[in-house]
Amino acid sequence: MESTTVDYAATANEAQARIAAAPDLDALEKLRVEFLGKQGSISALLKTLGGLSPEDRQVVGPQIHALREGVTAALAARKDALEQAALTARLAAERIDLTLPAPQAPRGSVHPVSQVLDELAEVFADLGFSVATGPEIEDDWHNFTALNIPESHPARAMHDTFYFPDHDAEGRRMLLRTHTSPVQIRAMLQQGAPIRIIAPGRVYRSDSDATHTPMFHQVEGLVIDKGIHLGHLKWTLETFLKAFFEREDIVLRLRPSYFPFTEPSVEVDVGFALVNGKRVLGGSGDAPGHGWMELLGSGMVNRKVIAAGGLDPDEWQGFAFGVGVDRLAMLKYGMDDLRAFFDGDARWLGHYGFSALDVPTLSAGVGVVA
Amino acid sequence: MKFSLTWLKDHLDTDASAEEIAAKLNAIGLEVESVEDPAAKLAGFTVARVLTAERHPNADKLQVLSVDTGRGEPLQVVCGAPNARAGLVGVLGLPGAVVPAGGFELKKSAIRGVESNGMMCSTRELELGDDHAGIIELPADAPVGMPFAQYHGSDPVFDVAITPNRPDCMGVYGIARDLAAAGLGTLKPIAAQAVPGSFACPMPIRTDDAQGCPAFHGRVIRGVKNGPSPDWMQARLQSAGQRPISALVDITNYVTLAYGRPAHAYDLAKLTGAIFARRAKDGEKVLALNGKEYTLDAEMTVIADDKGVHDIAGIMGGEHSGCSDDTTDVLLEVAYFDPVRIGDTGRKLNLTSDARQRFERGVDPAFLDAGLELLTTLIIEICGGTASEVIRAGEAPSGTKVVPYDPSLAERLGGVAIPEDQQRATLRALGFASDARWNVVVPSWRPDVDGAPDLVEEVVRIHGLDNVASVALPRTDGVARPTASPAQKLERKLRRAAAARGLNEAVTWSFLPTAEAEAFAEGNGGLWVLDNPISEDMKAMRPSLLPGLLSAARRNLDRGASGLRLFELGRRYLRGAGGHSDERLTLGVVLAGEKATRGWATGKAQAFDAFDAKAEALALLAEAGAPVENLQVMGEAGDQFHPGQSATLRLGPKTVLARFGMLHPATLKAFDVAAPVAAVELFLDAIPGKKAAGFARAAYAPPALQAVTRDFAFLVPADLPAGDLVRTVRGADKANVVAARLFDDFRGQGVPDGHKSLAIEVTLQPGEKSYDEAELKAIAERITAAAAKLGAVLRG
């Protein structure tokens, strides 16, 4: 049949060109309807196939199908391209200045004294010491008499001790404890022996100058057991200081001294090096350029004190020591003014304080590197 | 205790250097605070001879000297000393030398137009004595050109801190004994010869206070001539930091410092009748040698004559009866005073002295006669005169202490094995005798030793603490277990929780000004107020942590801080049972000034408000394990808080776990704080402890079906607390309602006067199967009915 022949190639070219030129998705949809919709031109061509002879259909059919597929693919490609362009435009419009400041959450901090107390608890937990406490408003029996500090001892003088006008029910004068040592007595009376404790806390002396504040922190150590001697004291102090300062080269010098509550009594010095005018612990104090500094007082618990704690001094013996916590903090973390500890200056707290997550642990270390 | 090496060598035969001696002193428990060599200050001064001395052309009182320094040409030196003359050998300070007195550096200069190349020095200028009348005159054969430091000789001075248990080392002799025992030389015996009296003591001596003054020995020396003490004695006293006064005074001071034996010398002419120790009378006054008048009481012992008090016994002599240049007859007092009495008296009078320091530690009660003879010998040698017989009133304590000892204790207590014969030798060198069965006799000068551990200390310190080896503490049995108590764990956790929430931990004083403490006191028997505060600002123990934090906030604001988040975790001090304290762990939070600064996204700065305080309180209580869902917000936070913007958080009607809110403007005014402040106080002791025994938690599986939410808006009376409605809604149908959250509080258009509209989002959790319409309706009716009991009406 000599019917009108359709130039499929030209039709395809024209459709492709119009699709490629579609400016937006709406225009593209209109083209889809125009070509492929129910009334679409290509749909119409497909409908003509039914009226053709098998021979003609074999010739024309594939051409029409190719035309439809080509247009369908062109529509999809154009759609992708238009969508991509729209997204790119949106993203460009959504651009913001990220150099602007983000909302700030405040940074909290843990006070160095608290941090060091946690560190000490950790170090001593490893040695089997638990943490004991006692009242800061003490009576003079626990603070003095039971510790073999008789009435006439200079430490009882008004000069050193803060007194209250009050007496307790037993007629004992109330005062602010001058050291953490009364916890020794309380621990012995409450727990009996054996004992391994540290007792940290606030202590008070009527003293105020550049290096003394009327309130400061001490930690007491007490071991009561059988067969405990000076060698155990020495090892404990060495082990504690090496662990606390995380230095193997800590060297101690023990000097005989006097405290009413210990016998023998031992003052402990630690060797330091002068580095750029600052004292850095480590090494023997006798080495060139080194020196010794007094660090703590200690000794074997006086028999009278053990007896005051309700224990038999023929059966039990042990050692005790006391060390300034603020001082340890200053030595480890480099503060040089004790008074600043108690001022609450937010700038100082931010600088010398510790992150809440700096929890001292044995595995990660009990110090926080600057 | 300060003393020179020369002085030490009076008592110790030794070749040891000053460094070796200092090291040994430290090692045996006599802590060396410093070793100073006065000669070190004499660098740049040289022995020099005046060749010629001529009148200064422009000044009457000056001379122009030509001085031979032993090298090079003679130097021209201008000098104003009257004794400067040709031939004098003295000490020349060259340009560059620093004059010890005054600390100025000498320079080449022109004095009244004449060049001067140095300074001829006086004794005082070199701090070698008090003489400033003229320049130093050395012997004519002194080697010209020798550095003066070398000529003068080095004599290091030790400053040793003596612990209160060692009165024997309050004398150079006792220190020498310790050093000898430690192997640093040989102790020289004390050369105390008895001086026989040539006449009966003309002054009656007695003690009427046998308790305060158990023994009073004395004698008179007649015909003395007082004057300056000899150079050797002056040098020793100066090394101890004492100023020489006169021979009689210097001699008593010397014996005090050399032997730890204080004594007093009275001018006999100034005494009337008898001399005796007695109790002072209440209100009795005495003018002491330091020029101050002291009022005494009947607890104090004095030395008096028939007319009045001459001496605060064992502490300080009186101004009126001391020796002067005119003294010819002397009464010596060598007494033993009760250490406790001396200490008490000295503290009450706030008066310290070399004598008190020794008597209150306990002088050697067996050394009274020896001391008296030493004094007598020195006085007669230096001042002449003749001695009377000795009168001894009373008796010094004399009982000898014997301590049973076991030498194995050195190892069992001291941690170091020391051979028995070495221990015996050490004890012997320190004056302790011992028999074969180790009964050890304590020497009279060691009141501190009364038990075997004291002897361990003696042998171990002399043997050397360096020799004590470290021995590991045995590990305790069992697995690692927590060493902290539940309260300590709670404290640590809360501290870090607060820091993690952006709060800065402060540590503030335990004491407050009384007015601040009173403003935060809550009855409970009253405040703890110190008798002897260091200042009025540190007088009362804090009953709350807030005042200290508030003051810290003010200091920060005054420094220009805009916003502060401070907290403290510590004790507050209340009255407890039996006259004891009740110290409660408390957490205080102060939020002051700006919560957020102005920002590009948020606009103006925002101040803290009461809800910030509430948020901190609830968050920290939740960390502490408190059942925050069950807490009630109730009033009565306290007068310190804004009455309309504060509350307590209670578990049941009585247990207050926390208070929070804005502080009262009057509180802020009292603390001088200009910014609004929100505050929280958490009472840790009130938080119920956990009851669970193990680690396993209650069983839980997330529900299979999704929860649904429904919104309810109620009209309620304006004064109904929103929390009441929320709690009621949450409790209206416990099987289905798992949460109720208020999201709107509206007053205004559409809401009648005296009412408000509260909108609540209710979360419902279906169990086995989803809700159908009927079920949802039934639940909503239950909620509406419960709310109606509070006067709430569902809005249409």
Interface residues (C-beta under 8 A of the other chain):
Chain A: L100 P101 P103 A105 P106 R107 G108 S109 V110 H111 V113 S114 D118 A121 F124 A125 L127 G128 F129 S130 V131 P135 E136 I137 D139 P150 E151 S152 H153 P154 A157 M158 H159 F162 Y163 F164 P165 D166 H167 D168 A169 E170 M174 L176 R196 R202 Y204 S206 D207 S208 P214 M215 V223 G227 I228 H229 L230 G231 H232 L233 K234 W235 T236 E238 T239 R253 L254 R255 P256 S257 Y258 E263 P264 S265 V266 E267 M300 N302 R303 Q317 F341 F342 D343 G344 D345 A346 R347 L349 G350 G353 F354 S355 A356 L357 V359
Chain B: N26 A27 I28 G29 E31 T163 P164 N165 R166 P339 V340 G343 D344 R347 E360 E411 R412 L413 G414 G415 V416 D448 G451 P453 D454 V456 E457 V460 R461 L465 D466 V468 A469 S470 V471 A472 L473 R475 T476 A480 P482 T483 A484 S485 Q488 R492 R495 R496 A497 A498 A499 A500 R501 G502 L503 N504 E505 A506 V507 T508 W509 S510 F511 W528 V529 L530 D531 N532 P533 I534 M538 M541 G548 L549 S551 A552 A553 R555 N556 R559 A561 L564 R565 L566 L569 G570 R571 Y573 G578 G579 H580 S581 E583 G599 W600 A601 T602
